[in-house]
Amino acid sequence: MEIRQLEYFLAVVTEMNFSRAAQRVHVVQSALSASVAKLEKELGVELFDRSRQKIRITPAGELFSRHARQVIQSARLAKDSMGEYRGELSGVVELGSLVSSGQLDLPQILGEFHRTYPLVRIRLRQRQSQIGMAAYLESIAAGTPDLALVSAPDSFPARVTMRLLCEEPLLFVCRHDHRLAQRDHVTVTALAEEDLIGWPAEFGLRRLVEDAFAAHGITPRIPYELAADFTFAAGLVRAGLGSVFMPRSETRNFPDLRAIPLRSAPTWSIYLAHASQTRIGPSAAKLAELIMASVDSTTPPGPS
């Protein structure tokens, strides 16, 4: 069994798709599939159920993935420790990112980190909608990725350290000729018949909106579902196809649209998460420090 086999296997676990997994680890699909098949033969179990159109991980695969993640993390920590020994940071930091990082200027932070620690490679992965929050937190608990931005979690697992970065209200965004555009505030009940542009069910933004409506006994109408692409969502609003809820920081990118505060607005929170039960690597620790420092150095505007 080789480390590379484990990396290929975990890529499939993350993507639940052999083609996307191959792209993730930069190999051809045939090589990745052959590697996973060889691993299954060596272990004497099936790690994935391929009998359906969409592959699924088997119970054996679930168990094996937890240990495989620990092996990968231990190998990376061992390698990174040599950088510490030489007095210079090196190695790889895998960062799981949201589609939107709100008030956090993530590109600037990563650029500063790269200039300060040029020997450290950053693997940035935006979380895919196919991965539910529970599975994503389980992955973080096992140390892959090293760090992750997480929004609106359902729970705070004991095996994951969650550090609040920022929070802001969701605003109702519509055209200037919308029937509610001249109001200073809107209520959920006023939006009961509104066609909304929404996000996949696994996204924290979607859950916040649904919970706000459910508190009033209303099911939101969401005929349009996007992969958290705010620019495309704004285009649909401009075309008169519906309205949308956005974090306040995102609404500033679309000054031609009307952003209206919501009474008792849901609060969108972003956390920096990493595994609690395993030691975070020195490079990941430095990046975490930089991210937290960037938040501490700014004073976010108060809620509307």
N, C-alpha and C positions, 0 to 999 in steps of 0.2 A: 504494500500500500504506500502510495506516494502523496506528498503534500499537494501536488498539483491535482491529483485525482479528487482530493477533498475539496479543493477550490472549485473544480468544475461541478462537482455534485452540489455544493452550496449555491452556486450560481443558478442551477436549475431550480433548487428549492426557493430561491428568491424570486425568480421570474416565472416559474411554473410554465415554462415554454423553452424548448431546446434551442430554437432559433435565436430568441432574445438572449438566452444564457450564453450562447456562443459569441454573440456580439459583445456581451459584457466582459468576457475574459479574452476577447480578441483571438479566437481560433475559429476554424471552419466547423460547421455543425457536425460533420461526420466524425471528426476527431473527438469532439466533446461527447457525442453519443457513444462512441466506441469506448471511451474512458469510463463513462458511467456504467456501461454494460460489463466491462471488465471488473469494475469494483463490485457490482452485484454478484458476479460469478465467484469472486474471491470470498465475499461474505456469505454466500449461499442463501441470499434473500432478495426479494424484489424491493427496491427502494421507492419505485414509482409505479402507479397503476396506469398503464398505457392503453387500457381496453376501451376508454371513452375518447371522445373528440378532444376534450381538455384533460391533460394529465393531472393526476392527483398523487400526493405523497402518501405512502403506506404507513401504518403504525410503526413498522420496523424503520422506515425512513425517518419518521419523526424522532424516534429514539436516537438513531445514528446521527442525525443532524445536530443534536445538542452537544454530543461529544466531539463531533467534527469541528464545530465552531470553537470549542475550547482548545483543540489541538492547533488550529490555525492561529488563534490569538496567542497561544503560548510560543509558537514558532516565531511570530512577528515580534513579540516582546523580547525574545532571546536575541534576535537580530538587532533590534533597536538598542539593546543594552550595550552593544559594542560601540555605537555612536556616543553613548554617555561616557564609556570608558575612554574614548579618544577626545572627549571634551567638545563634541559637536553633535548637533541633532541631525539624524538621518532617518531613513525608513519611509514607511507609508502610513498615512492617516486616511481612513475611510470615513467620510462625512455624509450622512443621510440628510437630504435637504427637502424642505417644503417647496411647492411651486412658488409660493410667496413667502418672503421672510419678514413681511410687515415693516416696522420701523428699523429693522436691522439691515444695515448696508453690507450684505454678505460678500459681494464681489470686492468691495474695498478692503474688508477684513482679510479675505483670502490673499489678496494682492500684497497687503502689508506683511502677512505671515510668510509668503513666498520670498519676499525681498529680504526678510530677516533670517529665514532658515531655508536657503536655496537647495539644500541637500534632501529636504523632506518632500516627498511626492504626496499630493493630495488627490484622493479619488472621490470626486463629488458625484453622488447619485441622488437624483430626485425620486422621492417615494412614488411608486406606481399605484394607481387606484385599485389594482387587483389584489393588493396586500391589505388585509383588514388590520385594524389597529391592534387587536390582541396578538396576532401573529407578528406584527412589526415590533411590538414591545418585547415579545419573547425573543426575537432575533437580537434586539439591543441588549437584553439581559445576558445573552450568550457572548456578547462582545463583537458582534458584526451587525452594523458598522461600529466603529470606535466611538463616534459621537453622532448624534442625530438631533435635528430640530423636529419637535413634535407639537402639534396643535390640538387643543381641546380634547385631551385624553379622557376616556371613560373612567379610568382608575389610575392609581399610582402604585404599580407593583413594587413589592419590597425589594426585588432584585434589580430595580432600575432607579438610579439617582436622577431626579428631575429638578432642574434649577430654572426658576421663572426668569425669562428674558424680558418680555414685554407683554402688554395687554392693551387692547383698544376695543371700542364698540363697533358693532356692525351698523352700517348705514344703508338706508333704502335708496337705490339709484334708479332714476327714471329720466325720461325726456323732459324738456322744459315745457312742452305742451301737454304733459300728463295731467289728469284730473286732480292729482294730489300735489302737483309741483309747487304750488304757492304756499303750502302749509309749512309751518315752522317745525312741526313734529308729525309723525304718523303713528297709528296704533296697529297692532296685529289684526284686530278685528276689521279695520278698514281695508285690509289687504286680502280678505277671505276669498274674493273672486278674482284676484290678480293672477295673471299668467307669469310665473317666475322662471328665471333661468337659474338652474341649480347645478350641483356638483355630484359626483358619485356618492353612493350611500356610505362608503368607507371613509369619506373625508369629514374632518371635524367641522368644517363650515356648514356642510349639509345637516349634520346632526344638531348644531346650534339653532339653525333656522327651524327645523322640524320640531325641536323641543319647545321653542318659543311659541309656535302655532299650537302645539299639543296642549300647552298650558291653558289655552283658551278654547279647547275642544274643537280645534280646526285642523284639517289636513291641508297643507299647502298644495296648490296646483303647480306642478313642475313639468311642463311639457318638453323643456329643453334641458338636457343634461350634458355638461361639459367636463373635461378633465382639468378643472380649475384654471382655465385660460381666461384671464380677466380682460385681455384685449379683445378676444373674440366675443366674450360676453357683452362688452361695451358696444361692439358692432351690432349685435342683435338688438340691443336696447335702442340704438340709433335708428335701426330699421323698423322700429315699432312692433317688434315681436314679443316683447315682454319687459319685465323689470328684474332687478337683481339685488341681492345683498352683498356688500363688499366690506372688508375691513377699512376703517377710515383712511389709513395710509395709502391704500390702493386707489381710493376715489380721487386723490389729488392728481392722478395721471390722466384723468378724463374731465377736464374743466368744462367741456361742452355739455356735460350731463349734469342733472340736478341730484345732489346727494343730501338726503333728508334724515335727520336723527330719528330714531325709533324710541318711543316711550318704553321704559324698562328694557332697553336694548341688550341683547345677548353680548357677552364679553368674549372676544376672541383672544386666547392666550397662546403664547409660544414658549416652549420650554427647551432647554438644552438637556439632552438625556444621554446617559452612558451606563454601562453595567456597574452595579454596586459591589458584586462579590468577587470581581477579578480586578487586578491592578491595571489602571489605565496607563498606557505607554507614555514615555516622556514627551514625544512629539505631540500626541493627542492632548496631553495635559497642558502643553504650552498653547495649543490652538484654543482649548477651552478657556484658558486664562484670558486670551486676547478677545474672544467673543464676549465673555462676561465684562471685561474692562470697557469694551466699546459701548455696552449698554449703560454701565455705571457713569460714563463720561457725558451722557446726554440725558436731558430731562424730558421725558415724553409728555406731550400735551395731555391735559386732564380730560376725562370723559365728557361727552356732550350731555 
